[in-house]
Amino acid sequence: MTWKTYRTLAGFFAVLSFAAGAAGQAPARRQPNLGGEVMILEYHHLGNTDGRWRRSFASFDRDLAALEAGGYRPVTLRQLAAGKFTLPAGTTPVVLTFDDSLLHQVKFTPQGKVAPDCGLARWLAFSRQHPDFPMRGVFFVNSAYHLAFRQSQFTRQKLDLILKLGGEVGNHTWEHTNLGRNAQAAADIGRGQQALERWLPHYTIVSFALPYGIFPHPPSLAWAGSWRDPRGRLVRWNYRNVVLVGDGPAPSPYARRFDPHRLPRIQVFDHALSRWLHYFQTHPRRRFVSDGRNHPLHFLSGR
């Protein structure tokens, strides 16, 4: 048996095992565990096929259904990292992030309406049937004119809609360069920040996704810095949250080891999500479970 075949079968049986157990485990039966881990999921291309950086619409629909059935409830990265979320007791926060501002993440018709063939439309349709799983997506934007959701005439309207629906917008640089090799890393971050400020003048960007998961030099430039544009205008950024590309769940925001400037994510491809759902089902002490209340950050001493 090849490794690829083994991995496929392992994922398949994980799906069966999770599906068999999730439906019968009501949130009220889960004991609170505020020191458990949280999944920050990472999506890229959405469309008709699955692949390394692609998730089919059908698989995305199944992801939403599996998360909701398993007692997971969406929050934004802004909410999670600040500890400012209140979920029903027995449920678990989950963050869904979307990198690269790709067309089929948020697509509009020529009339300026949400097109059915995009991730946002699929999530909205799901949330109408499952109001306990509202749209709280985090969209990391590459702001170059040809990259921001690939429909430049609708960029501002799309960003406004994401926020209106309860989602979050974050910076992913201007053109998605390797910041570790880019001598002009501050310019790439700054140009992205400047574009988002122009589109969303009354919104504060607090989250940043590292292209390729690679830090600039110095690493602190990823969360705080400044850049002066060719016209002399100074652009500053001070991000509370920086997400990596992989690979695994994040610590509880209430634990002292929670580092908002180095937050791991789980890339959603093949059966990766099913394996993590199965993992938390079989290792319940590792899973964050809400007690239904808000708490101050890092209040869990010794964690």
C-alpha positions in Angstrom: 0.0 0.0 0.0 1.4 3.4 -1.0 1.6 6.3 1.5 -0.9 8.2 -0.6 -3.4 5.3 -0.5 -2.9 5.0 3.3 -3.5 8.7 3.8 -6.6 8.6 1.8 -8.0 5.6 3.6 -7.0 7.0 7.0 -8.9 10.2 6.1 -11.9 8.2 4.9 -12.2 6.2 8.2 -11.7 9.4 10.2 -14.7 10.9 8.4 -16.8 7.8 9.2 -15.7 7.8 12.8 -16.3 11.5 13.3 -19.7 11.4 11.6 -20.8 8.5 13.8 -19.9 10.3 17.0 -20.5 13.9 16.4 -24.2 13.8 15.9 -24.8 12.0 19.2 -22.7 14.3 21.4 -24.7 17.3 22.4 -22.7 20.5 23.3 -24.2 20.4 26.9 -22.4 17.1 27.5 -19.0 18.5 26.9 -17.2 19.8 30.0 -15.7 23.3 29.8 -12.0 23.3 28.9 -10.8 26.8 28.5 -7.2 25.7 28.2 -7.8 23.5 25.1 -6.6 24.2 21.6 -8.5 26.0 18.8 -8.4 25.3 15.0 -7.6 28.3 12.7 -8.4 26.9 9.3 -6.8 28.0 6.1 -8.4 28.1 2.7 -7.2 29.3 -0.7 -8.8 28.5 -4.0 -12.5 27.4 -4.0 -14.0 25.9 -7.1 -15.1 22.6 -8.7 -12.1 20.5 -7.9 -10.0 19.5 -4.9 -6.2 19.9 -4.7 -3.2 20.9 -2.7 -4.3 24.6 -2.6 -7.9 24.0 -3.7 -11.1 23.1 -2.0 -14.2 22.1 -4.1 -17.5 23.7 -3.3 -18.8 20.3 -2.4 -16.0 19.7 0.1 -16.4 23.1 1.5 -20.1 22.4 2.1 -19.1 19.2 3.9 -16.6 21.1 6.0 -19.2 23.5 7.2 -21.6 20.7 8.0 -19.0 18.7 9.9 -17.9 21.6 11.9 -21.5 22.6 12.9 -22.4 19.0 13.7 -19.3 18.7 15.8 -20.2 21.6 18.0 -17.8 24.1 16.5 -19.0 27.7 16.1 -17.2 30.4 14.0 -15.5 33.5 15.4 -13.2 36.0 13.7 -9.5 36.1 14.5 -10.0 39.5 16.0 -12.5 38.0 18.4 -10.5 34.9 19.2 -7.2 36.7 19.9 -8.8 39.3 22.1 -10.8 36.6 24.0 -13.9 38.6 23.2 -16.4 35.9 22.2 -19.3 34.3 23.9 -20.4 30.9 22.7 -22.9 28.5 24.1 -21.5 26.3 26.8 -20.1 23.1 25.4 -19.2 24.5 22.0 -15.8 25.3 20.5 -14.6 28.3 18.6 -13.2 27.8 15.1 -11.7 30.4 12.8 -12.0 30.1 9.0 -9.4 32.2 7.1 -9.2 32.7 3.3 -5.9 33.8 1.8 -5.0 35.7 -1.4 -8.4 37.3 -2.0 -9.3 35.0 -4.9 -12.3 35.3 -7.2 -14.3 32.3 -6.0 -14.0 33.2 -2.4 -16.1 36.3 -2.9 -17.6 36.7 -6.4 -20.1 39.2 -7.6 -22.4 39.0 -10.6 -22.2 41.9 -13.2 -25.1 43.5 -11.3 -23.1 43.6 -8.1 -24.8 40.8 -6.3 -23.2 37.8 -4.6 -22.7 35.1 -7.3 -23.8 31.5 -6.3 -20.4 30.0 -7.3 -18.3 31.4 -4.5 -17.4 30.4 -0.9 -19.3 33.3 0.6 -22.5 32.3 -1.1 -22.2 28.7 0.0 -21.6 29.8 3.6 -24.5 32.2 3.6 -26.8 29.5 2.2 -25.6 27.1 5.0 -26.1 29.7 7.7 -29.7 30.2 6.6 -30.3 26.6 7.4 -28.0 26.6 10.5 -28.2 30.1 12.2 -25.8 28.8 14.9 -23.1 28.9 12.3 -23.0 32.5 10.9 -20.5 33.9 8.4 -17.5 35.0 10.4 -14.8 34.5 7.8 -11.4 36.2 7.9 -10.3 37.3 4.4 -6.6 38.2 3.9 -6.3 40.5 1.0 -3.6 41.0 -1.5 -4.3 44.6 -2.5 -2.6 45.0 -5.9 -5.3 46.1 -8.3 -5.3 42.7 -10.2 -5.3 40.6 -7.0 -8.1 41.9 -4.8 -10.8 39.3 -5.5 -10.1 39.7 -9.3 -13.0 42.1 -9.8 -11.5 45.5 -9.1 -14.7 47.3 -9.9 -16.3 45.6 -6.8 -13.4 45.6 -4.4 -14.8 48.1 -2.0 -18.3 46.7 -2.1 -17.0 43.2 -1.3 -15.0 44.4 1.6 -17.9 46.3 3.0 -20.1 43.3 2.6 -17.7 41.0 4.5 -17.7 43.4 7.4 -21.5 44.0 7.3 -22.0 40.2 7.5 -19.8 39.9 10.6 -16.5 38.8 9.0 -13.0 40.3 9.2 -10.6 41.8 6.7 -6.8 41.4 7.1 -3.6 42.4 5.2 -1.7 39.8 3.1 0.7 42.3 1.6 0.4 44.1 -1.7 1.7 41.4 -4.1 2.3 38.3 -2.0 6.1 38.3 -2.0 8.5 36.3 0.0 9.1 38.8 2.8 12.2 36.9 4.0 13.9 37.5 0.7 12.4 40.9 -0.1 14.6 43.9 0.8 11.5 46.0 0.3 9.3 44.0 2.7 8.1 47.1 4.5 6.9 48.5 1.2 5.0 45.3 0.4 3.3 45.3 3.8 2.8 49.1 3.8 1.2 49.2 0.3 -1.2 46.5 1.3 -2.1 48.4 4.5 -2.5 51.7 2.6 -4.9 50.1 0.1 -7.0 48.6 2.8 -7.1 52.0 4.6 -8.3 53.6 1.4 -11.0 51.1 0.9 -12.0 50.8 4.6 -11.2 54.3 6.1 -13.2 53.7 9.3 -11.9 50.1 9.9 -8.8 49.1 11.9 -6.8 46.2 10.4 -5.6 44.1 13.3 -4.6 40.8 11.5 -1.9 39.9 9.1 -1.1 36.7 7.2 2.5 36.0 6.2 2.9 35.1 2.6 4.3 31.5 2.5 4.5 31.7 6.3 7.9 33.5 6.1 8.8 36.3 8.4 10.6 39.5 7.2 13.8 40.7 8.7 13.4 41.6 11.5 10.4 39.4 12.3 8.8 42.2 14.3 8.2 44.0 11.0 5.3 41.6 10.5 3.3 43.1 13.3 4.6 46.7 13.7 6.3 49.1 11.3 6.0 52.0 8.9 6.6 52.8 5.3 6.6 56.1 3.4 5.0 56.0 0.0 6.5 57.8 -3.1 4.5 60.9 -2.3 5.9 61.1 1.2 2.8 59.8 3.1 3.6 57.7 6.1 1.8 54.4 6.5 1.9 52.7 9.9 0.7 49.3 11.0 0.4 47.6 14.4 -1.2 44.2 14.0 -2.3 42.3 17.1 -2.4 39.0 15.2 0.0 37.3 12.7 -0.9 33.9 11.2 1.5 31.3 9.8 0.8 28.9 7.0 0.8 25.7 9.2 0.5 23.4 10.8 -1.7 22.5 13.7 -4.1 24.0 16.2 -3.5 27.2 18.2 -3.3 27.4 22.0 -6.2 28.8 23.9 -6.2 32.6 24.0 -6.6 32.3 27.7 -3.3 30.4 28.1 -0.1 32.2 28.8 1.6 30.4 25.9 -0.7 32.0 23.4 1.4 34.1 21.1 -0.8 36.2 18.8 2.2 37.1 16.6 2.8 33.4 15.7 -0.5 31.7 15.3 -0.5 28.3 13.5 -3.2 27.3 11.1 -4.5 24.1 9.6 -4.5 23.9 5.8 -7.7 22.4 4.6 -7.0 20.0 1.8 -7.6 16.2 1.3 -8.8 14.8 4.6 -6.8 17.2 6.9 -9.8 18.7 8.5 -11.5 15.3 9.0 -8.3 14.0 10.7 -8.2 17.0 13.1 -11.9 16.6 13.9 -11.3 13.0 14.7 -8.3 13.9 16.7 -10.2 16.2 19.0 -13.1 13.7 19.3 -10.7 11.0 20.5 -8.6 13.5 22.6 -11.3 15.7 24.2 -8.9 17.1 26.8 -7.0 18.8 24.0 -10.1 20.6 22.7 -11.1 24.1 23.8 -14.7 24.0 25.1 -16.5 27.1 26.1 -18.2 27.6 29.5 -20.6 30.2 28.0 -18.8 33.2 29.5 -16.1 35.8 28.5 -12.8 35.8 30.3 -9.7 38.0 30.4 -6.7 37.0 28.3 -4.1 34.8 29.8 -6.1 34.3 33.0 -5.1 30.6 33.1 -1.9 30.6 35.1 0.7 28.0 34.4 -0.7 27.0 31.0 
